[in-house]
Amino acid sequence: MRGERAGGNDIDIVYCRDREITALNREFKGRNETTDVLAFNLSDGGSDNYLGEIYVNLQMARRQARLFRVSYSQEVKRLTIHGVLHLLGFRDDTKASRARMWACQENYLGNGGNGR
């Protein structure tokens, strides 16, 4: 993701299950539900190269792969890219920001900006 600006370049990626990500979602987002990916920007804005952590729910990835009729590995890649983009400052809380983020995500996935 060379074209994106970042304060660091070290990222931890944790692959987990519904139970673990639900606990994180409850603790840090106040939502007692599972989700597909969580990203925590832990950069301090200084000279540290550490950007943050991404948690990818492999159980949700499997369900979504079936739902959207894509391969499991493609869905895991999509969720990982989605998390990285959040660490880089992308948002998906409005229709416009979601469209921009998804186009970028699908471009990095090799879909030329076209979604699932």
DSSP file (Angstrom, degrees, kcal/mol; ACC not computed):
  #  RESIDUE AA STRUCTURE BP1 BP2  ACC     N-H-->O    O-->H-N    N-H-->O    O-->H-N    TCO  KAPPA ALPHA  PHI   PSI    X-CA   Y-CA   Z-CA
    1    1 A M    >         0   0    0      0, 0.0     3,-1.5     0, 0.0   107,-0.0   0.000 360.0 360.0 360.0  52.2    0.0    0.0    0.0
    2    2 A R  T 3   +     0   0    0      1,-0.3     0, 0.0     3,-0.0     0, 0.0   0.771 360.0  63.2 -63.2 -28.0    2.7    2.3   -1.0
    3    3 A G  T 3  S+     0   0    0      2,-0.1     2,-0.3     0, 0.0    -1,-0.3   0.611  89.5  83.0 -75.9 -10.8    0.4    5.0   -2.3
    4    4 A E  S <  S-     0   0    0     -3,-1.5     2,-0.4     1,-0.0    81,-0.0  -0.667  80.1-121.8 -96.2 149.2   -1.2    5.6    1.2
    5    5 A R        +     0   0    0     -2,-0.3     2,-0.3    83,-0.2    -2,-0.1  -0.727  36.6 169.3 -91.7 136.1    0.4    7.8    3.8
    6    6 A A        -     0   0    0     -2,-0.4    82,-0.1     1,-0.1     3,-0.0  -0.991  40.1-139.7-144.9 151.3    1.2    6.3    7.2
    7    7 A G  S    S+     0   0    0     -2,-0.3     2,-0.3    44,-0.1    43,-0.1   0.627  91.5  10.8 -82.2 -14.6    3.1    7.3   10.3
    8    8 A G        -     0   0    0     41,-0.1    42,-0.2    35,-0.0    41,-0.1  -0.885  55.6-146.5-149.7 177.8    4.5    3.8   10.6
    9    9 A N        +     0   0    0     40,-1.8     2,-0.5    -2,-0.3    41,-0.2   0.338  66.3  97.0-137.8   7.5    4.9    0.6    8.8
   10   10 A D  E     +a   50   0A   0     39,-3.0    41,-3.3     2,-0.0    42,-1.1  -0.885  46.7 173.7-102.1 128.4    4.8   -2.1   11.4
   11   11 A I  E     -a   52   0A   0     -2,-0.5     2,-0.5    40,-0.2    42,-0.2  -0.992  24.3-144.6-133.9 137.9    1.4   -3.8   12.0
   12   12 A D  E     -a   53   0A   0     40,-2.3    42,-2.6    -2,-0.4     2,-0.5  -0.899  15.9-162.9 -98.7 131.9    0.4   -6.8   14.1
   13   13 A I  E     -a   54   0A   0     -2,-0.5     2,-0.5    40,-0.2    42,-0.2  -0.973   3.5-168.5-117.3 124.2   -2.3   -8.9   12.5
   14   14 A V  E     -a   55   0A   0     40,-3.4    42,-2.7    -2,-0.5     2,-0.6  -0.953   9.2-153.8-115.0 122.7   -4.2  -11.3   14.8
   15   15 A Y  E     +a   56   0A   0     -2,-0.5     2,-0.2    40,-0.2    42,-0.2  -0.858  33.1 156.2 -96.0 125.4   -6.5  -13.9   13.3
   16   16 A C  E     -a   57   0A   0     40,-2.8    42,-2.9    -2,-0.6    43,-0.5  -0.635  34.7-107.7-137.9-171.2   -9.2  -14.8   15.8
   17   17 A R     >  -     0   0    0     40,-0.2     4,-2.3    -2,-0.2     5,-0.3  -0.637  44.0 -86.4-120.3 176.1  -12.7  -16.3   16.2
   18   18 A D  H  > S+     0   0    0      1,-0.2     4,-2.5    -2,-0.2     5,-0.2   0.896 122.5  54.3 -50.1 -47.8  -16.1  -14.9   17.1
   19   19 A R  H  > S+     0   0    0      1,-0.2     4,-1.7     2,-0.2    -1,-0.2   0.915 111.3  42.8 -58.6 -47.7  -15.6  -15.2   20.9
   20   20 A E  H  > S+     0   0    0      1,-0.2     4,-1.9     2,-0.2    -1,-0.2   0.921 116.3  46.1 -67.9 -43.9  -12.3  -13.2   21.0
   21   21 A I  H  X S+     0   0    0     -4,-2.3     4,-2.7     1,-0.2    -1,-0.2   0.833 109.3  55.8 -72.5 -29.5  -13.4  -10.4   18.6
   22   22 A T  H  X S+     0   0    0     -4,-2.5     4,-2.4    -5,-0.3    11,-0.3   0.916 107.6  49.8 -64.1 -42.4  -16.8  -10.1   20.4
   23   23 A A  H  X S+     0   0    0     -4,-1.7     4,-2.5    -5,-0.2    -2,-0.2   0.912 113.7  45.4 -62.2 -42.7  -14.9   -9.5   23.7
   24   24 A L  H  X S+     0   0    0     -4,-1.9     4,-2.9     2,-0.2     5,-0.5   0.913 112.2  51.1 -66.3 -42.8  -12.7   -6.9   22.0
   25   25 A N  H  X>S+     0   0    0     -4,-2.7     6,-1.8     1,-0.2     4,-1.7   0.891 113.0  46.2 -61.9 -40.4  -15.7   -5.2   20.4
   26   26 A R  H  X5S+     0   0    0     -4,-2.4     4,-0.8     4,-0.3    -2,-0.2   0.933 116.8  44.0 -66.5 -47.3  -17.5   -5.1   23.7
   27   27 A E  H  <5S+     0   0    0     -4,-2.5    -2,-0.2    -5,-0.2    -3,-0.2   0.903 128.4  23.3 -67.8 -42.7  -14.5   -3.7   25.6
   28   28 A F  H  <5S+     0   0    0     -4,-2.9    -3,-0.2    -5,-0.2    -2,-0.2   0.705 134.7  28.7-103.2 -21.9  -13.3   -1.1   23.1
   29   29 A K  H  <5S-     0   0    0     -4,-1.7    -3,-0.2    -5,-0.5    -2,-0.1   0.494  95.5-123.3-116.0  -8.0  -16.4   -0.2   21.0
   30   30 A G  S  <<S+     0   0    0     -4,-0.8     2,-0.6    -5,-0.6    -4,-0.3   0.704  70.6 126.8  72.8  19.3  -19.2   -0.9   23.5
   31   31 A R        -     0   0    0     -6,-1.8     2,-1.7     2,-0.1    -1,-0.2  -0.945  50.9-155.2-115.2 117.2  -20.8   -3.4   21.2
   32   32 A N        +     0   0    0     -2,-0.6     2,-0.3    -6,-0.1   -10,-0.1  -0.472  64.4  89.0 -89.1  65.9  -21.6   -6.8   22.5
   33   33 A E  S    S-     0   0    0     -2,-1.7    -8,-0.1   -11,-0.3    -2,-0.1  -0.980  78.8 -97.9-154.5 159.6  -21.6   -8.5   19.1
   34   34 A T        -     0   0    0     -2,-0.3     2,-0.3    -9,-0.1   -16,-0.1  -0.378  37.7-176.7 -76.6 161.8  -19.3  -10.2   16.7
   35   35 A T        -     0   0    0    -17,-0.1    25,-0.2    -2,-0.1     3,-0.1  -0.933  32.8-119.4-149.9 170.2  -17.7   -8.3   13.8
   36   36 A D  S    S+     0   0    0     -2,-0.3    21,-2.8     1,-0.3     2,-0.3   0.859  88.5   4.7 -87.1 -35.6  -15.4   -9.2   10.9
   37   37 A V  E     -B   56   0A   0     19,-0.2     2,-0.4    23,-0.1    -1,-0.3  -0.995  53.7-168.5-151.6 142.5  -12.5   -6.9   11.6
   38   38 A L  E     -B   55   0A   0     17,-2.1    17,-3.1    -2,-0.3     2,-0.4  -0.989   8.9-165.0-127.6 141.4  -11.3   -4.5   14.2
   39   39 A A  E     -B   54   0A   0     -2,-0.4     2,-0.5    15,-0.2    15,-0.2  -0.993   3.3-166.3-129.1 134.8   -8.3   -2.1   13.8
   40   40 A F  E     -B   53   0A   0     13,-3.0    13,-2.2    -2,-0.4     2,-0.8  -0.951  13.4-147.6-123.0 110.5   -6.6   -0.2   16.6
   41   41 A N  E     +B   52   0A   0     -2,-0.5    11,-0.3    11,-0.2    10,-0.1  -0.681  25.5 168.0 -78.4 113.3   -4.3    2.6   15.6
   42   42 A L        +     0   0    0      9,-1.5    10,-0.2    -2,-0.8    -1,-0.1   0.183  27.0 128.4-113.5  14.2   -1.6    2.6   18.3
   43   43 A S        -     0   0    0      8,-1.1     8,-0.1     1,-0.1     6,-0.1  -0.441  50.3-150.4 -71.2 146.6    0.9    4.9   16.7
   44   44 A D        -     0   0    0      6,-0.3    -1,-0.1    -2,-0.1     3,-0.1   0.384  37.5-115.6 -98.1   3.6    2.1    7.7   18.9
   45   45 A G  S    S+     0   0    0      1,-0.2    -2,-0.1     3,-0.2   -37,-0.0   0.441  85.3 100.0  78.7  -2.5    2.7   10.1   16.0
   46   46 A G  S    S-     0   0    0      1,-0.0    -1,-0.2     2,-0.0    -3,-0.0   0.180  98.7 -63.4 -93.9-145.8    6.4   10.1   16.8
   47   47 A S  S    S+     0   0    0     -3,-0.1     2,-0.1     2,-0.0    -2,-0.0   0.525  92.5 117.4 -85.7  -5.6    9.3    8.3   15.2
   48   48 A D        -     0   0    0      1,-0.1    -3,-0.2     2,-0.1    -4,-0.1  -0.385  58.9-147.7 -62.6 137.0    8.0    4.9   16.2
   49   49 A N        +     0   0    0    -41,-0.1   -39,-3.0   -40,-0.1   -40,-1.8   0.452  62.7 114.1 -84.8  -0.6    7.3    2.7   13.2
   50   50 A Y  E     +a   10   0A   0    -42,-0.2    -6,-0.3   -41,-0.2   -39,-0.2  -0.606  36.3 174.6 -80.2 122.2    4.4    0.9   14.9
   51   51 A L  E     -     0   0A   0    -41,-3.3    -9,-1.5    -2,-0.5    -8,-1.1   0.844  45.7 -96.5 -94.1 -41.0    1.1    1.6   13.3
   52   52 A G  E     -aB  11  41A   0    -42,-1.1   -40,-2.3   -11,-0.3     2,-0.4  -0.994  37.8 -58.7 157.3-163.0   -1.3   -0.7   15.2
   53   53 A E  E     -aB  12  40A   0    -13,-2.2   -13,-3.0    -2,-0.3     2,-0.4  -0.924  27.6-161.9-124.3 144.2   -3.1   -3.9   15.4
   54   54 A I  E     -aB  13  39A   0    -42,-2.6   -40,-3.4    -2,-0.4     2,-0.5  -0.993   4.6-160.7-124.0 133.1   -5.7   -5.6   13.2
   55   55 A Y  E     -aB  14  38A   0    -17,-3.1   -17,-2.1    -2,-0.4     2,-0.5  -0.969   8.1-167.2-113.9 120.5   -8.0   -8.4   14.4
   56   56 A V  E     -aB  15  37A   0    -42,-2.7   -40,-2.8    -2,-0.5     2,-0.9  -0.937  16.2-139.3-111.9 124.2   -9.5  -10.5   11.7
   57   57 A N  E  >  -a   16   0A   0    -21,-2.8     4,-2.2    -2,-0.5   -40,-0.2  -0.725  13.7-169.2 -85.2 107.3  -12.4  -12.9   12.6
   58   58 A L  H  > S+     0   0    0    -42,-2.9     4,-1.9    -2,-0.9   -41,-0.2   0.810  85.2  55.2 -70.1 -30.4  -11.8  -16.1   10.6
   59   59 A Q  H  > S+     0   0    0    -43,-0.5     4,-2.0     2,-0.2    -1,-0.2   0.925 110.7  45.0 -67.0 -42.7  -15.2  -17.5   11.4
   60   60 A M  H  > S+     0   0    0    -25,-0.2     4,-3.0     1,-0.2     5,-0.3   0.886 109.9  56.1 -66.6 -38.2  -16.9  -14.4   10.1
   61   61 A A  H  X S+     0   0    0     -4,-2.2     4,-2.4     1,-0.2    -1,-0.2   0.905 107.0  49.7 -59.8 -41.1  -14.6  -14.5    7.0
   62   62 A R  H  X S+     0   0    0     -4,-1.9     4,-1.8     2,-0.2    -1,-0.2   0.929 113.0  46.2 -63.5 -45.4  -15.8  -18.1    6.3
   63   63 A R  H  X S+     0   0    0     -4,-2.0     4,-2.5     1,-0.2    -2,-0.2   0.921 114.4  47.2 -63.8 -43.9  -19.5  -17.1    6.6
   64   64 A Q  H  X S+     0   0    0     -4,-3.0     4,-3.0     2,-0.2    -1,-0.2   0.866 106.9  57.2 -68.1 -35.7  -19.0  -14.0    4.4
   65   65 A A  H  X>S+     0   0    0     -4,-2.4     5,-2.1    -5,-0.3     4,-0.7   0.926 111.2  43.5 -59.9 -43.8  -17.1  -15.9    1.8
   66   66 A R  H ><5S+     0   0    0     -4,-1.8     3,-0.5     3,-0.2    -2,-0.2   0.934 114.7  49.8 -65.0 -45.8  -20.0  -18.3    1.5
   67   67 A L  H 3<5S+     0   0    0     -4,-2.5    -2,-0.2     1,-0.2    -1,-0.2   0.905 120.1  34.9 -60.3 -44.5  -22.5  -15.4    1.5
   68   68 A F  H 3<5S-     0   0    0     -4,-3.0    -1,-0.2    -5,-0.1    -2,-0.2   0.399 107.7-123.0 -95.1   2.3  -20.7  -13.4   -1.2
   69   69 A R  T <<5 +     0   0    0     -4,-0.7     2,-0.3    -3,-0.5    -3,-0.2   0.926  67.4 126.9  54.9  51.5  -19.5  -16.4   -3.1
   70   70 A V      < -     0   0    0     -5,-2.1    -1,-0.2    -6,-0.2    -2,-0.1  -0.841  67.3 -85.3-124.7 166.5  -15.8  -15.7   -3.0
   71   71 A S     >  -     0   0    0     -2,-0.3     4,-2.1     1,-0.1     5,-0.2  -0.364  32.8-120.8 -71.5 154.2  -13.0  -17.8   -1.8
   72   72 A Y  H  > S+     0   0    0      1,-0.2     4,-2.4     2,-0.2     5,-0.2   0.920 114.3  51.5 -58.4 -45.8  -12.2  -18.0    1.9
   73   73 A S  H  > S+     0   0    0      1,-0.2     4,-2.3     2,-0.2    -1,-0.2   0.875 108.1  52.1 -63.7 -36.5   -8.7  -16.7    1.3
   74   74 A Q  H  > S+     0   0    0      2,-0.2     4,-2.5     1,-0.2    -1,-0.2   0.904 110.1  48.6 -65.6 -39.7  -10.0  -13.8   -0.8
   75   75 A E  H  X S+     0   0    0     -4,-2.1     4,-2.5     2,-0.2    -2,-0.2   0.894 110.1  51.0 -68.3 -38.9  -12.3  -12.8    2.0
   76   76 A V  H  X S+     0   0    0     -4,-2.4     4,-2.2     2,-0.2    -2,-0.2   0.922 111.9  48.0 -62.8 -42.7   -9.5  -13.0    4.6
   77   77 A K  H  X S+     0   0    0     -4,-2.3     4,-2.8     2,-0.2     5,-0.2   0.923 110.5  52.1 -61.4 -44.0   -7.3  -10.8    2.4
   78   78 A R  H  X S+     0   0    0     -4,-2.5     4,-2.5     1,-0.2    -2,-0.2   0.927 111.4  45.9 -59.3 -46.5  -10.2   -8.4    1.9
   79   79 A L  H  X S+     0   0    0     -4,-2.5     4,-2.2     2,-0.2    -1,-0.2   0.876 112.3  51.1 -66.6 -37.0  -10.7   -8.0    5.7
   80   80 A T  H  X S+     0   0    0     -4,-2.2     4,-2.3     2,-0.2    -2,-0.2   0.938 111.9  46.5 -65.0 -46.7   -7.0   -7.7    6.3
   81   81 A I  H  X S+     0   0    0     -4,-2.8     4,-2.7     1,-0.2    -2,-0.2   0.909 110.1  54.8 -60.5 -42.2   -6.8   -4.9    3.7
   82   82 A H  H  X S+     0   0    0     -4,-2.5     4,-1.8    -5,-0.2    -1,-0.2   0.920 109.1  47.8 -57.5 -45.4   -9.9   -3.3    5.2
   83   83 A G  H  X S+     0   0    0     -4,-2.2     4,-2.0     2,-0.2    -1,-0.2   0.906 110.2  51.4 -63.1 -42.4   -8.2   -3.2    8.6
   84   84 A V  H  X S+     0   0    0     -4,-2.3     4,-1.7     1,-0.2    -2,-0.2   0.921 107.7  53.0 -61.3 -43.8   -4.9   -1.8    7.2
   85   85 A L  H  <>S+     0   0    0     -4,-2.7     5,-2.6     1,-0.2    -1,-0.2   0.887 106.5  52.9 -61.3 -38.0   -6.9    1.0    5.5
   86   86 A H  H ><5S+     0   0    0     -4,-1.8     3,-1.7     1,-0.2    -1,-0.2   0.919 107.3  51.9 -61.3 -41.9   -8.5    1.9    8.8
   87   87 A L  H 3<5S+     0   0    0     -4,-2.0    -1,-0.2     1,-0.3    -2,-0.2   0.819 105.9  55.6 -63.3 -28.8   -5.1    2.1   10.4
   88   88 A L  T 3<5S-     0   0    0     -4,-1.7    -1,-0.3    -5,-0.2    -2,-0.2   0.435 130.2 -95.0 -84.1   0.9   -4.1    4.5    7.6
   89   89 A G  T < 5S+     0   0    0     -3,-1.7    -3,-0.2     1,-0.3    -2,-0.1   0.426  74.5 145.2 104.7  -0.9   -7.0    6.8    8.4
   90   90 A F      < -     0   0    0     -5,-2.6    -1,-0.3    -6,-0.2     2,-0.3  -0.427  30.0-160.3 -68.8 146.3   -9.8    5.6    6.1
   91   91 A R        -     0   0    0      6,-0.2    10,-0.3    -2,-0.1     9,-0.1  -0.873  21.9-171.3-124.4 158.6  -13.3    5.7    7.5
   92   92 A D        +     0   0    0     -2,-0.3     6,-0.1     9,-0.1    -2,-0.0  -0.050  56.0 107.5-138.4  34.6  -16.5    4.0    6.5
   93   93 A D  S    S+     0   0    0      5,-0.0     2,-0.3     4,-0.0     3,-0.1   0.463  77.2  46.9 -97.1  -1.9  -19.0    5.7    8.6
   94   94 A T  S  > S-     0   0    0      1,-0.1     4,-2.6    -3,-0.0     5,-0.2  -0.909  88.6-112.3-129.5 163.3  -20.7    7.7    5.8
   95   95 A K  H  > S+     0   0    0     -2,-0.3     4,-2.2     1,-0.2     5,-0.1   0.916 117.4  45.9 -60.4 -43.9  -21.8    6.7    2.4
   96   96 A A  H  > S+     0   0    0      2,-0.2     4,-2.2     1,-0.2    -1,-0.2   0.924 114.9  45.3 -67.2 -45.3  -19.1    8.7    0.7
   97   97 A S  H  > S+     0   0    0      1,-0.2     4,-2.5     2,-0.2    -1,-0.2   0.880 113.1  51.7 -67.7 -35.8  -16.3    7.6    2.9
   98   98 A R  H  X S+     0   0    0     -4,-2.6     4,-3.0     2,-0.2     5,-0.2   0.917 109.2  49.8 -64.3 -43.9  -17.4    4.0    2.6
   99   99 A A  H  X S+     0   0    0     -4,-2.2     4,-2.2    -5,-0.2    -2,-0.2   0.913 113.1  46.5 -62.4 -43.1  -17.5    4.2   -1.2
  100  100 A R  H  X S+     0   0    0     -4,-2.2     4,-2.1     2,-0.2    -2,-0.2   0.931 114.8  46.5 -64.3 -45.7  -14.0    5.7   -1.3
  101  101 A M  H  X S+     0   0    0     -4,-2.5     4,-2.9   -10,-0.3    -2,-0.2   0.923 113.3  48.3 -64.0 -44.7  -12.6    3.1    1.2
  102  102 A W  H  X S+     0   0    0     -4,-3.0     4,-2.8     2,-0.2     5,-0.2   0.879 109.7  52.2 -66.2 -37.5  -14.2    0.1   -0.6
  103  103 A A  H  X S+     0   0    0     -4,-2.2     4,-1.9    -5,-0.2    -1,-0.2   0.928 113.6  44.3 -62.8 -43.4  -13.0    1.3   -4.0
  104  104 A C  H  X S+     0   0    0     -4,-2.1     4,-2.4     2,-0.2    -2,-0.2   0.927 113.6  50.9 -64.8 -45.6   -9.4    1.5   -2.6
  105  105 A Q  H  X S+     0   0    0     -4,-2.9     4,-1.7     1,-0.2    -2,-0.2   0.928 112.3  45.4 -58.1 -48.7   -9.8   -1.8   -0.8
  106  106 A E  H  X>S+     0   0    0     -4,-2.8     5,-3.3     1,-0.2     4,-0.7   0.835 109.8  56.0 -68.4 -32.0  -11.0   -3.6   -3.9
  107  107 A N  H ><5S+     0   0    0     -4,-1.9     3,-0.8     4,-0.2     5,-0.4   0.936 109.2  45.8 -63.3 -46.2   -8.3   -2.0   -6.0
  108  108 A Y  H 3<5S+     0   0    0     -4,-2.4    -2,-0.2     1,-0.3    -1,-0.2   0.822 109.3  56.0 -65.4 -30.5   -5.6   -3.4   -3.6
  109  109 A L  H 3<5S-     0   0    0     -4,-1.7    -1,-0.3    -5,-0.2    -2,-0.2   0.657 122.1-109.5 -75.0 -14.9   -7.4   -6.8   -3.7
  110  110 A G  T <<5S+     0   0    0     -3,-0.8    -3,-0.2    -4,-0.7    -2,-0.1   0.628  88.5 115.8  97.1  15.7   -7.0   -6.7   -7.5
  111  111 A N  S > <S-     0   0    0     -5,-3.3     3,-1.7    -6,-0.1    -4,-0.2   0.288  81.4-120.0 -99.4   9.2  -10.7   -6.2   -8.3
  112  112 A G  T 3  S-     0   0    0     -6,-0.5    -5,-0.2    -5,-0.4     3,-0.1   0.788  74.0 -51.4  60.3  28.7  -10.2   -2.8   -9.9
  113  113 A G  T 3  S+     0   0    0      1,-0.3     2,-0.4   -10,-0.2    -1,-0.3   0.408 106.6 128.5  90.0  -2.6  -12.5   -1.1   -7.4
  114  114 A N    <   -     0   0    0     -3,-1.7    -1,-0.3    -8,-0.2    -3,-0.1  -0.755  51.5-135.0 -90.8 131.6  -15.4   -3.5   -8.0
  115  115 A G              0   0    0     -2,-0.4    -1,-0.1     1,-0.1   -12,-0.0   0.096 360.0 360.0 -74.3-172.0  -16.8   -5.0   -4.8
  116  116 A R              0   0    0    -46,-0.0    -1,-0.1     0, 0.0    -2,-0.0   0.497 360.0 360.0 -56.0 360.0  -17.8   -8.6   -3.9
